[in-house]
Amino acid sequence: MDKHILNGLMTVITTLLILSTVEAQTVSVSGKYIYHDVNQTPLSNVQVSLVNKNNQVISTTVTNTDGIYLFPSVPYGDYTIKASSNQPTNGYTMQDCFSLLLYLSGFKTLNDIQKLAADVDNNNVVNRADLNLMIAKYLNHSIVFPAGDWKFEKVSFTAKAGKSMAEDIPLPPSNGTSSGDLGSVYSPGNKPAEAISSTYSSSSVISNSSVELPVKLSAGTPVSSIGVTIECPANFKIEQITPSIQGLSVNMEGNLIRATWLDLTTTSLDLENSTTLFVIKGKVTDNSESIFSLAENSQLISKSGEVINSAKIEIPKLAIQQNETFAFALKGNFPNPFNTTTKIIYSLPTAGNVEMKIFNIQGQLVATPIKSYQEAGLKEFPFDGNNLRSGVYFCTISLKGDKNFNATSRMVVAR
């Protein structure tokens, strides 16, 4: 055989042997990312990185619709799998905040994925700082978690030869979670926490006239945590939001009003029927109906940490009385006689300083329920007569503005 041909054959054989040896020293590595240890909730489009022992990224890929990723031809060695995502999340609720409070108070345990979710400041310790940050971000979504929106378990493994020289390595499923979600949201992308039910309180107002709108709890119950988000209509300009419950925090962000309450001593709050949570003051800016709505993830939480499904929130719905002229009138109270509460109805032809006083039959002043500046329009004022004895009383109302007006009506407390 020609010497040159023989040398060429030897070179080819050597190359094939080298390639065969290199191929034999690699394996394929596959795994899966799921949400909260539930195999039926795979996490797709998650970026997965293969990192060697020198903390160098060797390769990256993304999970498919089944949450599965694959790294082919991984050389023998020690590696770590790291994951990240820039997809939107459904976040968390005040139920998660209360669950973390119960854990920190020693009343509840958390599994590993829940602890991973709770470490929102990303310092590998779950403590009161994480809880404070979760409460703050629930109230103000512009706050950023140091941990980011997603948390993923890291996986370490060793790639080496198995029984066959090219054996695949299937890694066990790994967990991912939305930061802060200890279990209330639970399903990524398509299953927000169920909101408590809502009812509407309808009122008639004049366009561009200031009104005060209470947001009420219409089903009384003891609660340990409140997380309520009200979506305001585009044609309503908010001037002020006033909490009616001590310790209730309220924040306006865009067209959303968020309100939270959580006692860090795990004390519950006994709320009665028709308890006002907060009052919205503002104006309707056009002639359209103005309807508020209750956003997803609004919840009232019981002392055991469960969502109170029987709770209802009463939110405003406003119809516009455009260019209507009102005469000054004190139309009386309904019902009349009344036991404890009644509505006093009156109308104002112009804006001005309004003062309402209640006198007993001896002419003694017993209450001054209104003393404020008000816009023109038809008004309904809820009056609480719990402190009044049975008997006849007189309600007087005065308006001081461009013109001064006075009126008096008779009201009866019957028990």
C-alpha positions as CSV (number, residue, x, y, z in Angstrom):
1,M,0.0,0.0,0.0
2,D,1.2,3.5,-0.8
3,K,2.8,5.1,2.2
4,H,0.8,8.3,1.7
5,I,-2.5,6.4,1.5
6,L,-1.5,4.5,4.7
7,N,-0.7,7.7,6.6
8,G,-4.1,9.2,5.5
9,L,-6.0,6.1,6.7
10,M,-4.2,6.2,10.1
11,T,-5.1,9.9,10.5
12,V,-8.8,9.2,9.8
13,I,-8.8,6.3,12.2
14,T,-7.1,8.4,14.9
15,T,-9.6,11.3,14.4
16,L,-12.6,8.9,14.7
17,L,-11.1,7.4,17.9
18,I,-10.7,10.9,19.4
19,L,-14.3,11.9,18.4
20,S,-15.6,8.6,19.8
21,T,-13.8,9.2,23.1
22,V,-15.0,12.8,23.3
23,E,-18.6,11.7,22.6
24,A,-18.4,8.9,25.2
25,Q,-17.4,11.5,27.8
26,T,-20.6,13.6,27.4
27,V,-24.2,13.0,28.5
28,S,-27.6,14.6,27.8
29,V,-29.2,16.3,30.9
30,S,-32.9,16.9,31.0
31,G,-35.2,18.3,33.7
32,K,-38.5,20.1,34.4
33,Y,-39.7,23.2,36.2
34,I,-43.1,23.1,37.9
35,Y,-45.0,25.6,40.1
36,H,-45.1,24.8,43.8
37,D,-44.3,21.1,43.5
38,V,-47.4,20.4,41.4
39,N,-46.6,18.3,38.3
40,Q,-49.8,19.6,36.6
41,T,-48.6,23.2,36.6
42,P,-45.5,23.2,34.4
43,L,-43.5,26.4,33.9
44,S,-42.9,27.2,30.2
45,N,-40.6,29.8,28.7
46,V,-38.3,29.7,31.7
47,Q,-34.7,30.5,30.9
48,V,-32.4,27.7,32.2
49,S,-28.6,28.0,32.5
50,L,-26.1,25.3,32.9
51,V,-23.3,26.6,35.1
52,N,-20.0,24.8,35.8
53,K,-18.1,24.6,39.1
54,N,-16.2,27.8,38.2
55,N,-19.5,29.6,38.0
56,Q,-19.3,29.9,34.2
57,V,-22.4,29.6,32.1
58,I,-21.8,26.7,29.7
59,S,-25.2,26.7,27.9
60,T,-28.7,28.2,28.1
61,T,-32.1,27.0,26.9
62,V,-35.8,27.6,27.7
63,T,-38.4,25.2,29.0
64,N,-41.1,24.0,26.6
65,T,-44.9,24.0,27.1
66,D,-44.5,21.0,29.4
67,G,-41.8,22.8,31.5
68,I,-39.1,20.5,30.2
69,Y,-35.5,21.6,29.3
70,L,-32.6,19.6,27.7
71,F,-28.9,20.1,27.6
72,P,-27.3,17.7,25.0
73,S,-23.7,16.6,25.1
74,V,-22.7,17.9,28.5
75,P,-19.1,17.1,29.3
76,Y,-18.4,15.1,32.5
77,G,-18.1,17.4,35.5
78,D,-20.0,19.1,38.4
79,Y,-22.8,21.5,37.4
80,T,-25.6,23.7,38.8
81,I,-28.9,24.4,37.0
82,K,-30.1,28.0,37.5
83,A,-33.4,29.4,36.2
84,S,-34.9,32.8,35.7
85,S,-38.0,34.4,34.1
86,N,-39.2,37.8,33.0
87,Q,-42.8,36.8,32.5
88,P,-45.6,38.6,34.4
89,T,-46.9,36.9,37.6
90,N,-50.1,37.0,39.5
91,G,-48.2,38.1,42.5
92,Y,-49.6,37.3,46.0
93,T,-52.4,38.3,48.3
94,M,-52.8,39.5,51.9
95,Q,-53.5,35.9,52.7
96,D,-49.9,35.1,52.0
97,C,-48.8,38.0,54.3
98,F,-50.9,36.6,57.1
99,S,-49.6,33.1,56.5
100,L,-46.0,34.5,56.8
101,L,-47.0,36.3,60.0
102,L,-48.4,33.0,61.4
103,Y,-45.1,31.3,60.5
104,L,-43.0,34.0,62.1
105,S,-45.2,33.8,65.2
106,G,-44.7,30.1,65.5
107,F,-48.3,29.1,64.6
108,K,-47.6,27.7,61.2
109,T,-45.0,25.7,59.3
110,L,-43.8,26.5,55.7
111,N,-42.4,24.0,53.2
112,D,-39.2,24.7,51.3
113,I,-40.9,26.3,48.3
114,Q,-43.0,28.5,50.5
115,K,-39.9,29.6,52.3
116,L,-38.2,30.3,49.0
117,A,-41.2,32.4,48.0
118,A,-41.2,34.3,51.3
119,D,-37.6,35.3,51.1
120,V,-38.4,38.4,49.0
121,D,-35.4,40.4,50.1
122,N,-33.2,37.5,48.8
123,N,-30.9,37.2,51.9
124,N,-31.6,33.5,52.4
125,V,-33.4,34.3,55.7
126,V,-37.2,34.5,56.2
127,N,-37.9,37.1,58.8
128,R,-40.1,40.1,59.7
129,A,-38.2,42.2,57.1
130,D,-39.7,40.0,54.4
131,L,-43.2,40.5,55.8
132,N,-42.8,44.2,56.0
133,L,-41.6,44.3,52.4
134,M,-44.5,42.2,51.2
135,I,-47.1,44.4,52.9
136,A,-45.4,47.5,51.5
137,K,-45.4,46.2,48.0
138,Y,-49.0,45.0,48.2
139,L,-49.9,48.6,49.0
140,N,-47.5,50.1,46.4
141,H,-46.7,48.0,43.4
142,S,-43.9,50.3,42.3
143,I,-41.8,48.8,45.1
144,V,-39.4,46.2,43.7
145,F,-38.5,43.0,45.5
146,P,-34.7,42.4,45.6
147,A,-35.5,38.8,44.8
148,G,-37.3,39.8,41.6
149,D,-40.7,38.6,40.6
150,W,-39.8,34.9,40.4
151,K,-37.8,32.5,42.6
152,F,-36.5,29.1,41.4
153,E,-34.8,26.2,43.1
154,K,-31.2,25.6,42.1
155,V,-30.2,22.0,41.1
156,S,-26.6,20.6,41.5
157,F,-25.5,17.4,39.8
158,T,-22.5,15.5,38.5
159,A,-22.3,14.4,34.9
160,K,-20.5,11.1,34.7
161,A,-20.6,7.8,32.9
162,G,-23.3,5.3,33.8
163,K,-23.8,1.7,32.8
164,S,-23.6,2.7,29.1
165,M,-21.1,5.2,27.8
166,A,-23.8,7.7,26.6
167,E,-26.4,7.5,29.3
168,D,-28.9,10.5,29.7
169,I,-29.3,12.1,33.1
170,P,-32.9,12.9,34.0
171,L,-33.0,15.3,36.9
172,P,-36.0,15.3,39.2
173,P,-38.6,18.2,38.8
174,S,-37.6,21.5,40.3
175,N,-39.8,24.2,41.7
176,G,-40.5,27.8,40.8
177,T,-42.8,30.3,42.4
178,S,-43.9,33.9,42.2
179,S,-42.2,35.9,44.9
180,G,-44.4,36.2,47.9
181,D,-46.9,33.5,46.9
182,L,-47.0,31.1,49.8
183,G,-50.0,29.3,48.2
184,S,-52.9,31.7,47.7
185,V,-52.4,32.4,43.9
186,Y,-50.7,29.1,43.1
187,S,-51.4,28.7,39.4
188,P,-49.2,30.8,37.1
189,G,-50.6,32.9,34.3
190,N,-54.3,32.0,34.4
191,K,-55.8,31.6,37.8
192,P,-55.9,34.7,40.0
193,A,-57.2,34.4,43.5
194,E,-61.0,34.7,43.7
195,A,-62.1,38.1,44.9
196,I,-64.7,38.5,47.6
197,S,-68.1,39.4,46.3
198,S,-69.3,43.0,45.9
199,T,-72.5,45.0,45.8
200,Y,-73.2,48.5,44.6
201,S,-74.3,51.5,46.5
202,S,-76.0,53.8,43.9
203,S,-76.1,57.6,44.2
204,S,-77.0,60.5,42.0
205,V,-74.6,63.4,41.8
206,I,-74.0,66.6,39.7
207,S,-71.0,66.5,37.3
208,N,-67.9,68.2,38.7
209,S,-69.5,68.4,42.2
210,S,-67.5,66.9,45.1
211,V,-69.0,63.8,46.7
212,E,-67.9,61.6,49.5
213,L,-68.3,57.9,48.8
214,P,-68.0,55.3,51.6
215,V,-66.6,51.8,50.8
216,K,-68.3,49.5,53.2
217,L,-68.1,45.9,54.4
218,S,-71.7,44.8,54.0
219,A,-71.4,41.5,55.9
220,G,-69.9,41.8,59.4
221,T,-67.3,39.3,60.5
222,P,-64.1,39.1,62.5
223,V,-61.0,39.4,60.2
224,S,-57.3,39.1,60.8
225,S,-56.2,40.7,57.5
226,I,-57.7,43.0,54.9
227,G,-56.4,43.4,51.3
228,V,-58.8,45.3,49.1
229,T,-58.2,46.9,45.7
230,I,-60.8,49.2,44.2
231,E,-60.6,50.1,40.5
232,C,-61.7,53.7,39.9
233,P,-63.5,54.7,36.7
234,A,-61.6,57.0,34.3
235,N,-64.2,59.8,34.7
236,F,-63.8,60.1,38.5
237,K,-61.1,62.4,39.8
238,I,-60.1,61.5,43.4
239,E,-59.4,64.4,45.7
240,Q,-58.8,62.5,49.0
241,I,-59.1,59.0,50.6
242,T,-59.7,58.8,54.3
243,P,-59.4,55.5,56.2
244,S,-62.3,54.8,58.7
245,I,-60.6,52.0,60.6
246,Q,-57.6,52.6,62.8
247,G,-54.5,51.0,61.3
248,L,-55.9,50.7,57.8
249,S,-53.3,51.8,55.2
250,V,-54.6,53.2,51.9
251,N,-52.7,54.1,48.7
252,M,-53.7,55.4,45.3
253,E,-51.7,54.2,42.3
254,G,-52.9,55.0,38.9
255,N,-56.6,54.3,38.9
256,L,-56.3,51.7,41.7
257,I,-57.0,52.3,45.4
258,R,-55.3,49.7,47.6
259,A,-56.2,49.2,51.3
260,T,-54.5,46.9,53.7
261,W,-54.9,46.0,57.4
262,L,-52.8,43.5,59.4
263,D,-52.2,43.4,63.1
264,L,-48.7,42.1,63.7
265,T,-49.9,40.6,67.1
266,T,-52.3,38.3,65.1
267,T,-55.2,40.1,66.8
268,S,-58.5,39.9,64.8
269,L,-60.7,42.9,64.0
270,D,-64.4,42.5,64.7
271,L,-66.2,44.3,61.9
272,E,-69.9,44.9,62.1
273,N,-72.3,44.9,59.2
274,S,-72.0,48.1,57.1
275,T,-68.7,49.0,58.6
276,T,-67.0,51.8,56.5
277,L,-63.5,50.8,55.5
278,F,-62.6,54.1,53.9
279,V,-64.2,57.2,52.2
280,I,-63.4,58.3,48.7
281,K,-63.8,62.1,48.0
282,G,-63.8,63.3,44.4
283,K,-65.7,64.5,41.4
284,V,-67.3,62.9,38.3
285,T,-65.7,64.8,35.4
286,D,-68.2,64.1,32.6
287,N,-71.8,63.1,32.0
288,S,-71.2,59.3,32.0
289,E,-72.2,56.9,34.7
290,S,-69.3,56.3,37.1
291,I,-68.9,52.7,38.3
292,F,-66.2,51.5,40.7
293,S,-65.2,47.8,40.7
294,L,-63.5,45.3,43.0
295,A,-60.2,44.1,41.6
296,E,-58.9,40.5,41.7
297,N,-57.0,39.3,44.7
298,S,-59.2,41.4,47.1
299,Q,-59.7,39.3,50.2
300,L,-60.7,39.3,53.9
301,I,-58.8,36.7,55.9
302,S,-60.0,34.9,59.0
303,K,-57.9,34.2,62.1
304,S,-57.2,30.7,60.8
305,G,-55.7,32.2,57.6
306,E,-58.6,31.3,55.3
307,V,-60.4,33.5,52.8
308,I,-63.8,34.7,54.3
309,N,-66.0,33.8,51.3
310,S,-69.2,35.2,53.0
311,A,-67.8,38.7,53.1
312,K,-69.1,41.4,50.8
313,I,-67.8,44.8,49.9
314,E,-70.2,47.7,49.1
315,I,-68.7,50.0,46.4
316,P,-70.1,53.1,44.7
317,K,-72.0,53.5,41.5
318,L,-72.8,57.1,40.5
319,A,-75.5,58.4,38.1
320,I,-75.2,62.0,36.8
321,Q,-77.8,64.7,37.4
322,Q,-76.6,67.1,34.7
323,N,-77.6,70.8,34.9
324,E,-80.4,70.0,37.5
325,T,-81.5,72.9,39.7
326,F,-82.1,72.1,43.3
327,A,-84.3,74.0,45.7
328,F,-83.1,74.2,49.3
329,A,-85.1,71.6,51.2
330,L,-84.9,69.4,54.3
331,K,-87.0,66.4,53.1
332,G,-86.9,64.6,56.4
333,N,-85.5,61.3,57.5
334,F,-86.4,57.8,56.4
335,P,-87.4,55.7,58.1
336,N,-89.3,57.8,60.6
337,P,-89.8,56.8,63.4
338,F,-86.5,54.9,63.5
339,N,-84.8,52.6,66.0
340,T,-81.1,53.3,65.7
341,T,-80.2,54.5,62.2
342,T,-82.0,56.6,59.6
343,K,-81.1,58.6,56.4
344,I,-81.6,62.4,56.5
345,I,-82.4,63.7,53.0
346,Y,-81.8,67.3,52.0
347,S,-81.0,69.3,48.9
348,L,-78.7,72.4,48.4
349,P,-79.3,74.9,45.6
350,T,-75.7,76.2,45.8
351,A,-72.4,75.2,47.4
352,G,-71.7,76.6,50.9
353,N,-71.1,75.8,54.5
354,V,-73.6,73.4,55.8
355,E,-74.4,72.8,59.5
356,M,-76.9,70.2,60.8
357,K,-78.0,70.1,64.4
358,I,-80.2,67.7,66.4
359,F,-82.3,69.1,69.3
360,N,-84.4,67.2,71.9
361,I,-88.0,68.3,72.6
362,Q,-86.6,70.6,75.5
363,G,-84.6,72.5,72.9
364,Q,-81.3,71.1,74.1
365,L,-78.6,70.4,71.4
366,V,-77.8,66.7,71.4
367,A,-75.7,66.3,68.2
368,T,-74.1,68.2,65.4
369,P,-73.6,65.5,62.7
370,I,-72.6,67.9,59.9
371,K,-70.5,71.0,59.9
372,S,-68.6,71.2,56.6
373,Y,-68.5,72.8,53.1
374,Q,-70.6,71.0,50.6
375,E,-71.4,71.3,46.9
376,A,-74.9,71.7,45.5
377,G,-77.1,68.7,45.0
378,L,-79.3,66.1,46.6
379,K,-77.8,64.6,49.7
380,E,-78.4,61.5,51.8
381,F,-76.8,61.5,55.2
382,P,-76.8,58.3,57.3
383,F,-77.5,59.3,60.9
384,D,-76.7,57.1,63.9
385,G,-79.1,57.7,66.8
386,N,-77.9,54.9,69.0
387,N,-77.1,57.3,71.8
388,L,-80.5,59.0,71.7
389,R,-83.4,58.0,74.0
390,S,-86.8,57.3,72.7
391,G,-88.7,60.5,72.0
392,V,-89.3,63.4,69.6
393,Y,-86.3,65.3,68.2
394,F,-85.9,68.2,65.7
395,C,-83.3,68.3,62.9
396,T,-82.2,71.7,61.7
397,I,-80.0,72.4,58.7
398,S,-78.5,75.7,57.6
399,L,-76.6,76.7,54.4
400,K,-74.4,79.8,54.3
401,G,-73.2,80.7,50.8
402,D,-74.3,83.2,48.1
403,K,-77.6,83.1,50.0
404,N,-78.5,81.8,53.5
405,F,-81.1,79.1,54.1
406,N,-82.5,77.3,57.1
407,A,-85.0,74.4,57.6
408,T,-86.2,72.1,60.3
409,S,-87.9,68.7,60.4
410,R,-89.3,66.4,63.1
411,M,-87.8,63.0,63.8
412,V,-88.9,60.3,66.2
413,V,-86.8,57.7,68.0
414,A,-88.9,54.6,68.9
415,R,-87.5,51.6,70.8
